Amino acid sequence: MEPYRIKAVEPIPTTTRQQRVSALDRVGYNLFGLRAEEVMIDLLTDSGTGALSAAQWAAGVAGDESYAGSRSFHRFREAVEELTSYPHILPVHQGRAAERVLFSALLVPGQITLSNTHFDTTRANVALSGCQARDLPCPRARNLHRPEPFKGDIDLDGLAAQLRGPDSSRIALVIMTLTNNGEGGQPVSMDNLARAAALCREHGVPLFLDAARFAENAYLVTQCESAYGGHSPTDVAKEAFRLADGCLMSAKKDGIVHIGGFLGLRDEALARRCELTLIATEGFPTYGGLAGRDLEMITQGLTEALDPRYLRSRAEAAAHLAALCRGTGVRLVEPPGLHALYLDAGHLLPHIAPHRFPGHALACALYVEGGIRSVELGSLYLGKEDSNGDPVVSAPYELLRLALPRRTYTRTHLDHVGQSLEAVVRNKDRVPGYRIVEDAPLLRHFRARLEPVLAGPGIVGTTGAAPDHGEGPDDRSESAQNRSRARRAVAAPPATDGRRPA
Ligand SMILES: *Cc1c(COP(=O)(O)O)cnc(C)c1O
């Protein structure tokens, strides 16, 4: 059971299917556009969405809001140094600020960064520094459905080849992302981390941890890596930090706060350079864009995030939802991690082509069915189409992510997600695809507007409808008919008895 009880509650709004269908139409079928009160269960992200403990709120009230040298900063700095062993701790308002501050001090244009997989803001900040981010996920990560441990590892052969290869002089740093968010939230083993650290040391390249989920990674190490069976998550986390030269931290994840982060560094000269950017863009080094109360809440949250009972109950919640999903026949990225489940929408909805966004189609269907907000990680996020909507680049997989906010939802809420998914799956042939009608030049999945298009064999195939793009003037009315049929397909209530509605 969860090792906490509930003291403050927030009502969950109730919406009707018709309200959700209208809301979806209003926001151009992009769930990022919804107002939060139009969502019943919000699994969009686990970032900054966790529930604070009474101890965190109390620590916040005791926060010292002095501009310089606050008591809260010194408590925070000492606690983070004790955990990480890094003598230089720079607070920042969130993880991506740590990336920007570090890269502005460390990277020069034309250099290369290597990672087990760069998180998307990390990649963007590397690119903004005029550098190139190269991902080296281990080959086992390619098999989504095989439940092997530590699929978040870096490919050590690939890393060695890069460090010895023709571009070696341009390699500025290596970042190990714990857990590997870009690869299904899979953990990194201590063995892999130690070997990567040894390679970096051998070649004089600094190693940084993207430590957003360092506690969840440490917990999975205690569960799955035999050499660490008897260790506590705290001991594993400390050892991981000690293998690296510094860390980038989004405290919105395993700091269990709504906002905050930090940069930890061993190197004094580098820390001094980072402080210049910090002062110019975040704030004085003893607050770095945060209030004293935020620093107090992070200090407390980092301890709570390492509590084995909390971590176990989080793992069990993920396992519970994973079992519900598998029960509906949906395939998952296996094994499920702690912070999110990744559903294989490409496998579930084979009638929807990648550039008609099966992951997004499943997200919309789950929202209409149960008021659940989730996010696509597939070709809407990573792909590219030409002006006809024909594919130029497709994502390797069409996934839907159900992120699990920390300490926020109960098993009953997860049961509701499972039941809603089951209802969607019963009528999966009727789920329409989508096309983009208004694109955004960068990070389009946040802002694009879409519309449903008929894509299913049960829909297009039996009616012999026209293709959904490139229509000439003659078939415009047929296309309009298609369009309204597609909109109806979004709204169609599922048959409760397994029969397909007329
Ligand atoms: C969230 C996240 C970041 C960025 O942190 P923000 O606090 O959202 O800016 C960086 N890396 C990883 C692995 C993350 O999950």
The ligand as a Gaussian input file, in Angstrom:
#p B3LYP/6-31G(d) Opt

LIG

0 1
 C       12.299000      16.897000     -17.512000
 C       13.653000      16.537000     -17.925000
 C       14.610000      17.507000     -18.239000
 C       14.294000      18.976000     -18.271000
 O       13.868000      19.419000     -17.039000
 P       12.774000      20.595000     -16.871000
 O       12.698000      20.750000     -15.398000
 O       11.509000      20.127000     -17.505000
 O       13.334000      21.798000     -17.550000
 C       15.868000      17.072000     -18.597000
 N       16.163000      15.766000     -18.656000
 C       15.280000      14.807000     -18.351000
 C       15.663000      13.361000     -18.423000
 C       13.987000      15.156000     -17.998000
 O       13.084000      14.197000     -17.740000

